[in-house]
Amino acid sequence: MEAEKVLESSYGFTSAMTLTELGNPQVPQRYVLPLSERPNPTLHPSISLPIVDLSSLKHPSSSSPRSETINEIQRACKEFGFFQVINHGILQCTMRDAMEAATDFFDLPVEEKMILMSENVHEPVRYGTSLNHATDKKMSKYATEVENLQKQLMELVLESLGLNSNYLVDDIDNGSQVMTVNCYPACPEPELTLGIPAHSDYGTLTILHQSCSGLQLLDSNENWVPVPLVEGALIVLLGDQLEVMSNGHYKSVLHRVIVSSDTKRLSIASLHSLALNKKMAPAPELLNEQNPAGYKEFSFRDFLDFISSRDALQGRFIDTLKKDR
């Protein structure tokens, strides 16, 4: 198709968003998935996904004590590797401003966005943030608020495992935060493709803010479960580093994004991990003769090396870390 050829010759890749804007009626062939990997629009398992109210953290005298919140997080982490949080302390105006900044960026002409693009996965920033002062300020404020929330959530997750809330506190405080903003344009043939294929995240926690629904989780019965949009909530996904630290008590969650024929979706993901070269290993406090370490230690750099290699096409990174027991 001519629009695709022009874009490829100019930039070396096909911009799905630009093809949509040009009214392209088909999904480019490179994005068409094999039948076995395509989304099933009729499959919607009836499962109630966990929503955790964090009011008790701000109001210790509330009717829902901190211990109850920790128990809810424990159940969510064991069963799903996922939960949504409400009353998390980030103002709605801050969340709205961040989403507006993301929208403004993706509304730029593709030529301007390409100036800021880096294809090197080892670069900490894929797109520069120096667009304009207003955009920088909005996204920076949101990023700071999410970083603070992540530290609170990590304390709760650690306590839910029976660990001290200060476990790895210095490593967490000095860890990495990667902000990833994704745009999934309306797709003329959503039944043929995915916005992002199934994967788990590499870090400890990913905190996700989405403009509309589209995220799906793989449950314990191997069914894809749609995550509903809860007004004002943030989504929390457990990553590979937490699975390793918990020695498999908690699992990193497989998730994917479907696309819509009539709705553009934006998401802002804040991915948190230990620093680039800091190794994560199973917590010694969770190990004994009956429950030895089931995972090799690894770092964020190890993950980047993995996704830069052909091995990334063969399976999940977390599976390469598992030991035979």
Buried (B, 14 or more C-beta within 10 A) or exposed (E): BEBBEEBBEEBEEBBBBBBBEBEBEEBBEEBBBEEEEBBEEEEEEEBEBBBBBBBBBEEEEBEBEBEBBBEBBBBBBEBBBBBBBBBBEBEEEBBEBBBBBBBBBBEEEBEEBBEBEEEEEEEEEBBEBEBEEEBBEBBBBBBEBBBEBBBBBBBBBBBBBEBEEEBBBEBBEEBBBBBBBBBBBBBBEBBBBBBBEBBBBBBBBBBBBBBEBBBBBBBEEEBBBBBEBBEEBBBBBBBBBBBBBBBBBBBBBBBBBBBBEEBBBBBBBBBBBBBBEBBBBBBEEBBEEEEEBBBBBBBBBBBBBBEEEEEBEEEBBBEBBBEEE
